């Protein structure tokens, strides 16, 4: 009989009558159910790290109000070394074309690619010594492209730290024209291009959901006495979810010594807008 009652209870869900002498059992069903639900709904600390990575693109057009200091020379004995010391106003009046300035960052999780491009062309008159030539002009076009593979070593609610290694490619073309006097006129167009391996670091700290600061630096070198370094600092304002406005200061130094000898520094205020998509 007992076996039949057990079978019928399992099939039809009928309650089983306990013997009157059996000791009542504690009902553990509700606490157990709540515990299981708690384990199922609790979010582990590593859940965010395990989430699928997403691609992010940050496009940053900027205006760099840079002055120039330094010197540029060639192997041409009749073309004197040109010492440069010009503020942004002077550079602006000597622009030979509209400059191109912009940066792009591509990121997926902790890995990122930081790129930057500057292209500028200026032209100015030059003076010559003696009576063989009567002055002339010099045109200089500079291209600087940077690409850095970066890894985010620190990331929390208030700050991030990226470190990386990359390359800075530099192209320099010139056109020197000497006006004839005792000798006939002469034109020369020496140029050079080279690349430097660089190491970079970038730190960003958020004071509030809208305001933050960014500090960046890199340094590197290569063949032919090539050497370059750069520092950049900005104050950032989060205008919207996809747009950040930036204002700060940037300085870039470039040295090179083969064919064309260049020791130039560019520095000045910077205004930028970063658009994320």
Rosetta blueprint (number, residue, H / E / L):
1 X L
2 X H
3 X H
4 X H
5 X H
6 X H
7 X H
8 X H
9 X H
10 X H
11 X H
12 X H
13 X L
14 X L
15 X L
16 X L
17 X L
18 X L
19 X L
20 X L
21 X L
22 X L
23 X L
24 X L
25 X L
26 X L
27 X L
28 X L
29 X H
30 X H
31 X H
32 X H
33 X H
34 X H
35 X H
36 X H
37 X H
38 X H
39 X H
40 X H
41 X H
42 X L
43 X L
44 X L
45 X L
46 X L
47 X H
48 X H
49 X H
50 X H
51 X L
52 X L
53 X L
54 X L
55 X E
56 X E
57 X E
58 X E
59 X E
60 X E
61 X E
62 X E
63 X E
64 X E
65 X E
66 X E
67 X E
68 X E
69 X E
70 X E
71 X E
72 X E
73 X E
74 X E
75 X L
76 X L
77 X L
78 X L
79 X L
80 X L
81 X L
82 X E
83 X E
84 X E
85 X E
86 X E
87 X L
88 X H
89 X H
90 X H
91 X H
92 X H
93 X H
94 X L
95 X E
96 X L
97 X L
98 X L
99 X L
100 X E
101 X E
102 X E
103 X E
104 X E
105 X E
106 X E
107 X E
108 X E
109 X L
110 X L
111 X E
112 X E
113 X E
114 X E
115 X E
116 X E
117 X E
118 X E
119 X E
120 X E
121 X E
122 X E
123 X E
124 X E
125 X E
126 X E
127 X L
128 X L
129 X L
130 X L
131 X L
132 X L
133 X E
134 X E
135 X E
136 X E
137 X E
138 X E
139 X E
140 X E
141 X E
142 X E
143 X E
144 X E
145 X E
146 X E
147 X E
148 X E
149 X E
150 X E
151 X E
152 X E
153 X E
154 X E
155 X E
156 X L
157 X L
158 X L
159 X E
160 X E
161 X E
162 X E
163 X E
164 X E
165 X E
166 X E
167 X E
168 X E
169 X E
170 X E
171 X E
172 X E
173 X E
174 X E
175 X E
176 X E
177 X E
178 X E
179 X E
180 X E
181 X L
182 X L
183 X L
184 X L
185 X L
186 X E
187 X E
188 X E
189 X L
190 X L
191 X E
192 X E
193 X E
194 X E
195 X E
196 X E
197 X E
198 X E
199 X E
200 X E
201 X E
202 X E
203 X E
204 X E
205 X E
206 X E
207 X L
208 X L
209 X L
210 X L
211 X E
212 X E
213 X E
214 X E
215 X E
216 X E
217 X E
218 X E
219 X E
220 X E
221 X E
222 X L
223 X L
224 X L
225 X L
226 X L
227 X E
228 X E
229 X E
230 X E
231 X E
232 X E
233 X E
234 X E
235 X E
236 X E
237 X E
238 X E
239 X L
240 X L
241 X L
242 X L
243 X E
244 X E
245 X E
246 X E
247 X E
248 X E
249 X E
250 X E
251 X E
252 X E
253 X E
254 X E
255 X E
256 X E
257 X E
258 X L
259 X L
260 X E
261 X E
262 X E
263 X E
264 X E
265 X E
266 X E
267 X E
268 X E
269 X E
270 X E
271 X E
272 X E
273 X E
274 X E
275 X E
276 X E
277 X L
